[in-house]
Amino acid sequence: MNNVKRIRLSRKQRCYLTMVLGFIMVLSVSVMIQSLALPRNLTLSPGQSITLSVNFPLSFNAVKKELLSLSRLDHYFKHNLTLQSSDSAKYDIQLTLFGKIPIKKMHVDVVEPPMVIPCGHAIGVLVSSRGVIVVGHIPVFGADRKQYYPARQAGLHVGDVLLAVDNTIIHNVEDMERFLANLEDDRPLTLTIQRQEKIIKRQIRPILTETNPQKKYMLGIFIEEPAAGVGTLSFYTPSNRAFAGLGHQIANIGGQNGIKLEWGEIVLANISGVRSGAPGKPGEKIGIFSAAQNPIGKIQKNCKFGIYGTVYPEFEDYIDEKPIPIAYSSQIKEGPAVIYTVINGTRIEAFKVEIVKVYKQHQPRDKGLVVKVTDERLLEVTGGIIQGMSGSPIIQDGRLVGAVTHVFVNDPTKGYGVLAEWMVREINKIAFPKEAS
């Protein structure tokens, strides 16, 4: 026998209950959205003022009030908290529910921003300062009509840089083709290879092929010049001679994707022309550089925030700008800014842009803001942001806010930028040699 007594609610009671449950749900969603919008870590510059706002039932409590200047304003259901500190400090702000229940703790760092020198130089990226790069393996059909993979069997890897064959130094693709054209037999050849920063030797036996109208020896590899293209140097830090460039990862080397850039060098490039961009058709800078040039720096890191490394002492001869502070993400605002880049020769110029969107980023991400080119001359020459402009430093209110990364394919007047704050963090992860400090 069922002894459970059912409670019947009147229509009015059901209406009240629905309203209460709806209010609780709306309140819960509001609390969750507001909490997620506030950073767990916030970095400020001494003297910088920033206001955080939340609505009922949330409010702020400062754990160490003596370290900052607080200004509260409770107006209806809104709670504002203004943070400002004249000196370097660390403190916590507690987000609470109904003033009592802890919801989220925010850590605030007030620190002097790093000083960097904005660049804008056009650079060529070399996987190696000499030789040719292996970008793929291909089968070779011998005179016996059998299929062979001599390079793969010899242990050659995609990404290896071929420096010499026997005693012949290889400077370019033509040198390799000329060497193979002069072979008279299939004796084993000794290859000198650079793999990352190691020099290794490999033995390989060329395969004779029958290609009408002549016979030819082949090694079963695709090779390209050891260049990854043209980009822009973002900034330089004199304290450790570190540099940052491109603003995005190099994923294409010698026309091939998936080759990891573990080591390389940068050289100055001369921009000889520009292919203007249009919707659906990104433009590009046409840069001239050579592996025979004296490099200006060594690449030590290639990640989604760009390339990083150390410049050689000679690079300081090309520096004209004075150090400026970076902007923390909390200091960047929508509005006018400039970018430094080269569109002709080697001359760095400043062009007007507008920061049209700043993404709230509490953790490092590669797309932190959107910029729109407003400079009439740059629009006339390039159509906006083009390939090769990646890495161009973005300056606002005398601070480096970031670097250009990608163009909007359907609107070349706009592009993404990576925040300088994350780029500096990547530099700090590199172990620089003592002589560079």
C-alpha positions in Angstrom: 0.0 0.0 0.0 1.4 3.4 -1.0 1.6 5.7 2.0 3.3 8.6 0.2 1.2 11.7 0.5 1.1 13.9 -2.6 1.3 17.6 -2.2 -0.9 19.5 -4.6 0.1 23.1 -5.4 -2.3 25.6 -6.5 -1.9 27.5 -9.8 -0.7 30.5 -7.9 1.8 28.5 -5.8 3.2 26.9 -9.0 3.6 30.3 -10.6 5.5 31.6 -7.5 7.7 28.4 -7.5 8.4 28.9 -11.2 9.4 32.5 -10.7 11.7 31.6 -7.8 13.4 28.8 -9.7 13.8 31.1 -12.7 15.3 33.8 -10.6 17.8 31.4 -9.0 18.7 30.1 -12.5 19.2 33.6 -13.9 21.2 34.6 -10.8 23.4 31.5 -11.1 24.1 32.2 -14.8 24.9 35.8 -14.0 27.3 34.9 -11.3 29.0 32.3 -13.6 29.4 34.8 -16.5 30.7 37.6 -14.3 33.2 35.3 -12.6 34.5 33.9 -15.8 35.0 37.5 -17.2 37.3 38.4 -14.4 41.0 37.3 -14.7 42.7 35.1 -12.1 45.9 37.0 -12.7 46.1 40.7 -13.5 49.3 42.6 -14.3 49.4 46.4 -13.8 52.1 49.0 -14.3 52.9 51.3 -11.4 50.6 54.3 -11.5 48.1 52.6 -13.8 44.4 52.8 -12.7 41.9 50.1 -13.6 38.3 49.6 -12.5 36.6 46.2 -12.1 32.8 46.0 -12.0 30.4 43.3 -10.9 26.6 43.3 -10.3 24.6 42.0 -7.4 25.0 39.6 -5.7 28.7 39.7 -6.2 31.2 42.2 -4.6 34.9 42.6 -4.0 37.0 42.3 -0.9 40.7 43.3 -0.8 42.9 40.9 1.1 45.7 43.5 1.6 44.1 46.9 1.4 47.3 48.8 2.5 49.0 47.9 -0.8 46.5 49.7 -3.1 44.2 52.6 -3.3 40.6 51.4 -3.2 37.6 53.3 -4.4 34.2 51.6 -4.0 30.9 52.8 -5.4 27.8 50.9 -4.6 25.1 52.3 -6.9 21.9 50.3 -7.1 23.1 46.8 -7.8 26.6 47.6 -9.2 29.9 47.3 -7.4 33.0 49.0 -8.8 36.5 48.6 -7.5 39.3 50.9 -8.7 42.8 49.5 -8.4 45.8 51.8 -8.3 49.3 51.4 -6.8 52.2 53.8 -7.2 54.8 51.1 -6.4 55.5 47.5 -7.3 53.4 45.2 -5.2 51.5 41.9 -5.1 48.1 41.5 -3.6 44.8 39.5 -3.9 41.3 40.5 -4.5 38.5 38.2 -3.4 35.2 38.0 -5.3 32.4 37.1 -3.0 28.8 36.2 -3.1 26.5 38.3 -0.9 29.7 39.7 0.6 30.4 36.5 2.5 30.8 33.4 0.3 34.2 33.3 -1.6 33.8 32.7 -5.3 37.1 33.6 -6.9 40.5 34.9 -5.9 42.3 37.3 -8.3 46.0 37.8 -7.9 47.3 41.3 -8.9 50.9 42.0 -9.8 52.0 45.7 -10.0 55.4 45.5 -11.8 57.5 47.8 -14.0 57.0 46.7 -17.7 60.0 45.4 -19.6 61.7 47.8 -21.9 62.2 46.8 -25.5 63.3 48.5 -28.8 60.6 48.2 -31.5 62.1 47.2 -34.8 60.2 46.6 -38.1 63.2 45.4 -40.1 62.4 43.2 -43.1 64.2 39.8 -42.5 64.8 36.6 -44.4 64.6 33.4 -42.4 67.2 30.8 -43.2 67.1 27.2 -42.0 70.8 27.2 -42.6 73.3 29.7 -43.8 74.6 27.2 -46.4 73.5 24.0 -48.2 70.1 22.8 -49.3 67.2 21.4 -47.3 65.7 18.0 -47.7 61.9 18.6 -48.1 60.8 15.1 -49.1 61.6 11.6 -50.3 60.7 10.2 -53.7 61.0 6.7 -55.2 63.6 6.2 -57.9 63.1 3.6 -60.7 66.4 2.1 -61.7 67.5 0.9 -65.1 66.3 -2.6 -63.9 62.8 -1.0 -63.6 62.8 -1.7 -59.8 61.8 0.9 -57.3 64.4 2.2 -54.8 64.5 4.7 -51.9 68.2 5.5 -51.6 67.9 8.6 -49.4 65.5 6.9 -47.0 67.7 3.8 -46.7 70.7 6.1 -46.1 68.9 7.6 -43.1 68.2 11.1 -44.5 65.4 12.9 -42.7 63.0 15.6 -44.0 64.5 18.8 -42.6 68.1 17.8 -42.9 70.4 20.3 -44.5 72.7 18.9 -47.1 76.1 20.7 -46.9 78.4 18.6 -49.0 78.7 15.5 -51.2 82.2 13.9 -50.9 84.5 16.9 -51.0 82.1 19.1 -53.0 80.4 21.9 -51.0 76.8 22.4 -52.0 75.6 26.0 -52.0 72.3 25.7 -53.8 70.1 23.3 -55.8 72.1 23.9 -59.0 75.3 22.7 -57.3 73.6 19.4 -56.5 72.2 18.9 -59.9 75.5 19.7 -61.5 77.3 17.1 -59.2 74.8 14.4 -60.1 75.0 15.2 -63.8 78.8 14.6 -63.7 78.6 11.2 -62.0 80.0 8.3 -64.0 79.3 5.3 -61.7 77.2 4.3 -58.7 80.0 4.3 -56.1 78.8 5.2 -52.6 78.8 8.9 -51.8 79.5 10.5 -48.4 76.9 13.2 -47.5 77.7 15.8 -44.9 74.5 16.8 -43.2 73.4 19.3 -40.6 70.6 18.0 -38.4 69.5 20.7 -36.0 72.9 21.9 -34.7 74.8 18.6 -35.2 77.0 17.7 -38.2 76.7 14.1 -39.3 77.8 11.9 -42.2 75.8 9.4 -44.2 76.7 7.0 -47.0 74.3 6.8 -50.0 74.5 4.9 -53.3 73.0 6.8 -56.3 70.6 4.9 -58.5 71.0 5.0 -62.3 67.7 5.8 -64.0 66.8 5.6 -67.7 65.2 8.8 -68.7 65.0 9.5 -72.4 67.1 10.7 -74.1 69.9 10.2 -71.4 70.7 8.2 -68.3 70.8 10.0 -65.0 71.9 9.3 -61.4 69.4 10.2 -58.6 69.3 10.1 -54.8 65.6 10.0 -54.2 65.2 13.4 -52.5 63.4 16.7 -53.0 65.7 19.6 -52.1 65.0 23.3 -51.8 67.0 26.4 -50.9 67.2 26.6 -47.0 64.8 29.6 -46.7 61.5 30.0 -44.9 60.5 33.3 -46.5 60.3 37.0 -45.6 59.0 38.4 -42.3 59.4 41.3 -40.0 61.5 41.7 -36.8 59.3 42.8 -33.9 61.6 44.0 -31.2 64.9 43.6 -29.5 65.9 43.7 -25.9 69.4 45.2 -25.3 69.9 43.6 -21.9 70.3 40.1 -23.4 70.4 40.8 -27.1 67.2 38.8 -27.5 64.9 39.3 -30.5 61.3 38.4 -31.4 59.9 38.2 -34.9 57.0 37.1 -37.2 54.4 36.8 -34.4 53.4 33.3 -35.6 55.1 30.0 -36.0 57.0 29.0 -39.2 55.3 25.9 -40.4 56.3 25.9 -44.1 59.9 25.5 -45.2 60.9 25.0 -48.7 57.3 24.9 -49.8 56.6 22.0 -47.5 54.4 21.9 -44.4 55.2 20.0 -41.2 59.0 20.6 -41.3 60.1 21.7 -37.8 62.4 24.7 -37.6 64.7 23.6 -34.8 67.5 26.0 -35.7 68.1 28.8 -38.1 69.4 32.3 -38.7 67.9 35.6 -39.8 69.4 38.1 -42.4 68.3 41.5 -43.5 66.0 41.5 -46.5 65.5 44.1 -49.2 61.9 44.6 -50.3 62.0 44.9 -54.1 58.3 45.0 -54.7 54.8 44.4 -53.3 51.9 42.3 -54.6 48.8 44.2 -53.3 46.2 42.2 -51.4 42.5 41.9 -52.3 39.5 40.1 -50.7 40.2 36.4 -51.0 43.7 37.0 -52.4 46.3 37.9 -49.7 49.2 40.1 -51.0 52.8 39.7 -50.2 56.2 41.4 -50.0 58.8 40.4 -52.5 62.0 40.2 -50.5 65.5 39.6 -51.7 68.0 37.9 -49.5 70.7 35.3 -49.7 72.3 32.5 -47.6 75.6 34.1 -48.5 74.7 37.3 -46.5 76.1 37.9 -43.0 73.4 36.8 -40.6 72.2 39.2 -38.0 70.8 36.7 -35.5 70.3 33.1 -34.5 66.9 31.5 -34.1 66.6 29.5 -30.8 62.8 29.0 -30.7 59.9 28.6 -33.1 56.5 28.6 -31.5 52.9 29.9 -32.1 54.0 33.4 -30.9 56.8 33.7 -33.4 60.5 33.1 -33.7 62.9 34.1 -30.9 66.6 34.1 -30.5 69.8 36.2 -30.1 71.0 38.9 -32.4 74.7 39.2 -33.2 76.6 42.3 -31.9 76.7 43.8 -35.5 72.9 44.2 -35.5 73.2 47.1 -33.1 74.4 49.2 -36.1 70.9 49.0 -37.5 69.1 50.2 -34.4 67.7 53.7 -34.4 64.8 53.6 -31.9 64.9 54.1 -28.2 63.6 51.6 -25.7 59.9 51.8 -24.8 57.8 49.8 -22.3 55.5 47.0 -23.4 51.8 47.4 -22.7 50.2 44.9 -20.5 46.9 43.5 -21.8 45.1 45.7 -19.2 46.6 48.8 -20.8 45.6 48.2 -24.4 42.5 50.0 -25.7 40.6 50.4 -28.9 41.7 53.4 -30.9 44.6 54.8 -33.0 48.0 53.1 -33.1 50.9 52.7 -35.6 52.9 49.8 -37.0 56.5 49.8 -38.1 57.3 47.9 -41.3 59.2 48.0 -44.6 57.4 48.3 -48.0 60.4 49.4 -50.1 64.1 48.7 -49.8 65.2 48.5 -46.2 63.6 51.7 -44.9 61.4 51.3 -41.8 58.3 53.5 -41.9 55.4 54.1 -39.4 51.9 53.6 -40.7 48.6 54.5 -39.0 46.3 51.7 -37.9 43.2 51.4 -35.7 42.9 48.8 -32.9 39.3 47.8 -33.4 39.1 44.9 -31.0 41.0 43.8 -27.9 40.3 40.2 -26.7 40.3 39.6 -23.0 43.1 37.2 -22.5 44.0 35.9 -19.1 46.3 33.2 -20.5 48.7 33.4 -23.5 47.0 33.1 -26.9 48.2 34.0 -30.4 45.3 36.2 -31.4 45.0 39.0 -28.9 43.7 42.0 -30.9 42.4 43.1 -34.3 43.9 46.0 -36.2 42.6 47.8 -39.2 44.9 49.7 -41.6 43.8 53.4 -41.9 47.0 54.8 -43.5 46.1 55.9 -47.0 49.5 55.4 -48.4 49.8 51.9 -47.1 46.4 51.0 -48.4 47.3 52.3 -51.8 50.6 50.3 -52.0 49.7 47.1 -50.3 45.9 47.0 -49.9 46.3 46.6 -46.2 48.1 43.8 -44.4 50.1 41.4 -46.6 52.4 38.4 -46.2 55.8 39.5 -45.0 54.2 42.1 -42.7 53.9 39.4 -40.0 55.9 40.6 -36.9 55.5 44.3 -37.6 55.4 45.9 -34.2 52.2 47.7 -33.1 52.7 50.8 -30.9 50.1 52.7 -29.0 50.6 55.6 -26.6 54.3 55.1 -26.6 54.1 51.4 -25.6 54.6 48.2 -27.6 51.2 46.5 -27.5 52.1 43.5 -29.9 52.9 42.4 -33.4 50.9 41.8 -36.6 50.3 38.1 -37.2 47.6 37.1 -39.8 45.6 39.0 -42.4 41.8 38.6 -42.7 41.6 36.7 -46.0 38.3 38.3 -47.0 39.3 41.8 -45.7 43.0 42.6 -46.2 42.6 45.9 -44.4 42.3 44.0 -41.2 44.5 41.5 -39.4 45.2 39.8 -36.0 47.9 40.8 -33.6 49.6 38.9 -30.8 50.2 40.7 -27.5 53.7 41.8 -26.6 53.1 40.5 -23.0 53.0 37.0 -24.3 56.0 37.5 -26.7 58.1 38.8 -23.8 57.1 35.8 -21.7 58.4 33.5 -24.5 61.8 35.3 -24.5 62.0 34.8 -20.8 61.8 31.0 -21.3 65.0 31.0 -23.4 68.3 30.2 -21.7 70.6 32.8 -23.3 74.4 32.3 -23.4 76.3 34.4 -20.8 78.2 36.4 -23.5 74.8 37.7 -24.7 74.0 39.4 -21.5 
